[in-house]
Each structure stands twice: as structure tokens, then as C-alpha cells.
Amino acid sequence: MARDEMSLKTAVPFVPVTAPFNAQQRAWLNGYFAGLFSRGSVNPVATSASELKPPATSVPLTPLTILFGSQTGTAEGLAKRAAKEAGKRGFAATMLDMGQTDAAKLAAEKNLLVIVSTYGDGEPPDNAKALHTQLSNLTSPLAALRYSVCALGDTNYVQFCKCGQDFDTFLEKRGATRLTPRVDCDLDYDAKFTAWLDASLAAISEVGRVVPNAPFRILAAAETAA
């Protein structure tokens, strides 16, 4: 039985790597579209060209990857909330489906927030199974990675938040630095999630340079395949 309850059905457009924009411009535009479409139905034709112009800034943004594992949508929805809030606080946030990455790619990350549910009898969601297995068998270090985990579950089950606990343990054992303690959320997760997110972003910003109202982006499968 799934712990997730929310289903996301809104398709979010993205700017492909082949578009005539540099990496920062693509990130801004993808973040703009993600934020716009997350608020409900939108008529893209009605959006003026001036609204789509990326802001000119030479200040580097603090990179942040928000990795989610979700069976029915709750973790994905919280990842989107986290990305929007991170953008407001000056992070270049990227949402990443666990099914679109692997352990080797995580070694290149700097700041990572993990939001993952538990499914069935303590099992990872379908999109998280491969990464869960890879990390459990990983021997190479992740010493440059700084992370925190938000685990979603249901206290009616014995293996409460087991998947999130596993990811927390895997990353710690590979030498990654835990930014803030893992939070284990029951079905009424909102207060705990908000407090965890606030503490995690604050911990990252203590050593990173941030720009308020930065965009976030949803990484496309084509980009992760590179």
C-alpha cells in the first residue's frame, strides 16, 4: 500500500538543450515555466515575451539538487514546493527524479535534498529502486556531497519511513555530510516538512552565496542521459 496520497497530472514544459540559450538562461526559463504551470491551468500564448526574458545577473547562484522518489506523487509535489522556496532564497535549484540519475552522477553534486516515500513493506518507490540498490552497494566515496533527507511514511506500518532511513544511512556511510537531521513524516507531514526545508536551506546558505528569487528547473530526461 502506498504512503503517497497526492497525484500530480500537470505537464510542465521545458527548454531543451538544443534551444538557442546558454545553460543559465535555460535554467531560468525552465524554472519560470515550472513555477507558472504549478499554479494551475495556463495559456502559454498569453504570456508576453518580456515576461520570459531571463534576468541579467553576474552573481553566481548556489547549486541545489532536489532528488525525489515518489510512487503516487506526494514526494514529487513536495520537491516542487522545495524548489520554489529555494528559488526565492537564491538557489539555482534543480528537481531530479531518482529514476533519472545514478550513484556515479550523485558524486558530482554539491548540495542535495532528498525527499522520498516508502512503499509496500518498507520498499522504495518504483522510480527509486535502482538508485537504492546502487547506493547500498556503492564503495566509492561521496565526500564532497552535503545532504539532508525528508522521509515520508505512515506510522500504521512497521517499516515506517524505511526507504528514507536507508538513503540517509547510505549517504552517511559513503562520507557525505549531513546538513540537518533526517525528518520522518507521517501522513500529516506539512509542519515537519516546512521546518525541515527551512533548516536545510539555512544550513546550505551559511556557506553559500545566494541571490533572492532565483529560478528553479526540472531536469529533463534527455539531459540526464548525457
Secondary structure as the mmCIF struct_conf table of DSSP 4:
data_model
#
loop_
_struct_conf.conf_type_id
_struct_conf.id
_struct_conf.beg_label_comp_id
_struct_conf.beg_label_asym_id
_struct_conf.beg_label_seq_id
_struct_conf.end_label_comp_id
_struct_conf.end_label_asym_id
_struct_conf.end_label_seq_id
STRN STRN1 ALA A 2 ALA A 2
BEND BEND1 ARG A 3 ARG A 3
TURN_TY1_P TURN_TY1_P1 VAL A 17 THR A 18
BEND BEND2 ALA A 19 PHE A 21
HELX_RH_AL_P HELX_RH_AL_P1 ALA A 23 SER A 38
TURN_TY1_P TURN_TY1_P2 ARG A 39 ARG A 39
BEND BEND3 GLY A 40 GLY A 40
HELX_RH_3T_P HELX_RH_3T_P1 PRO A 44 ALA A 46
BEND BEND4 THR A 47 THR A 47
HELX_RH_3T_P HELX_RH_3T_P2 ALA A 49 LEU A 52
HELX_LH_PP_P HELX_LH_PP_P1 LYS A 53 ALA A 56
BEND BEND5 VAL A 59 VAL A 59
HELX_LH_PP_P HELX_LH_PP_P2 PRO A 60 LEU A 61
STRN STRN2 THR A 62 GLY A 69
BEND BEND6 GLN A 71 GLY A 73
HELX_RH_AL_P HELX_RH_AL_P2 THR A 74 LYS A 88
TURN_TY1_P TURN_TY1_P3 ARG A 89 GLY A 90
STRN STRN3 PHE A 91 ASP A 97
HELX_RH_3T_P HELX_RH_3T_P3 MET A 98 GLN A 100
HELX_RH_AL_P HELX_RH_AL_P3 ALA A 103 LEU A 106
TURN_TY1_P TURN_TY1_P4 ALA A 107 ALA A 108
BEND BEND7 LYS A 110 LYS A 110
STRN STRN4 ASN A 111 SER A 117
STRN STRN5 TYR A 119 TYR A 119
TURN_TY1_P TURN_TY1_P5 GLY A 120 GLY A 122
STRN STRN6 GLU A 123 GLU A 123
HELX_LH_PP_P HELX_LH_PP_P3 PRO A 124 PRO A 125
HELX_RH_3T_P HELX_RH_3T_P4 ASP A 126 ALA A 128
HELX_RH_AL_P HELX_RH_AL_P4 LYS A 129 ASN A 137
BEND BEND8 SER A 140 SER A 140
TURN_TY1_P TURN_TY1_P6 ALA A 143 ALA A 144
STRN STRN7 ARG A 146 LEU A 152
TURN_TY1_P TURN_TY1_P7 THR A 155 ASN A 156
BEND BEND9 TYR A 157 GLN A 159
TURN_TY1_P TURN_TY1_P8 PHE A 160 CYS A 161
HELX_RH_AL_P HELX_RH_AL_P5 LYS A 162 LYS A 173
TURN_TY1_P TURN_TY1_P9 ARG A 174 GLY A 175
HELX_LH_PP_P HELX_LH_PP_P4 ALA A 176 ALA A 176
STRN STRN8 THR A 177 ARG A 178
BEND BEND10 LEU A 179 THR A 180
STRN STRN9 VAL A 183 CYS A 185
BEND BEND11 LEU A 187 ASP A 188
HELX_RH_AL_P HELX_RH_AL_P6 ASP A 190 SER A 205
TURN_TY1_P TURN_TY1_P10 GLU A 206 VAL A 207
BEND BEND12 GLY A 208 GLY A 208
TURN_TY1_P TURN_TY1_P11 PRO A 212 ASN A 213
STRN STRN10 PHE A 216 ILE A 218
HELX_RH_AL_P HELX_RH_AL_P7 ALA A 221 THR A 224
TURN_TY1_P TURN_TY1_P12 ALA A 225 ALA A 225
#
